[in-house]
């Protein structure tokens, strides 16, 4: 009898614990839309793009220079392989090919170094300009979730289906843009 009473009492306590648990309230947020509609974030994105644009233009010039060297090298190689060419002319063409190959290597190394510097500049801009605004967006999601009594917020793109009533993106965007 004592065993049955203990089992019954344990079951009753466990059931009461389950009943007392709150059902979590879930919300969703469209992260991409929030960042796209967050005016300060978009201004920072433009600032970062603006700081990287000159580097991208310079890299485009470097690519064009490399393409020109490659075209000139192909032409010199074709000339060097011409059997109708005299020995001296063939030797000059082969020397030109060697010079162009060396010039191409130098230009490719220069471009690679420049690309690395441009990537570092872009990353630095993202860390300085965008990261604080992304953190502010996360805080806005937390604030809206707390105001609405939401326990869990999921990114909309990670959810297969969610009712539109669960989405809090508009409230987050409004909060972010009102703080400016």
Buried (B, 14 or more C-beta within 10 A) or exposed (E): EEEEEEEEEEEEEEEEEEEEEEEEEBBBBBBEBBBEBBEBBEEBBEBBEEBBEEBEEEBEEBEEBBEEBBEBBEBBBEBBEEEEBEEEEBEBBBEBBEEBBEBBEEBEEEBEEBBEEBEEBBEEBBEEBBEEBBEBBBBBBEBBBEEEEBEEBEEBEEEEEBEEEBBBBBBBBEBBBEEE
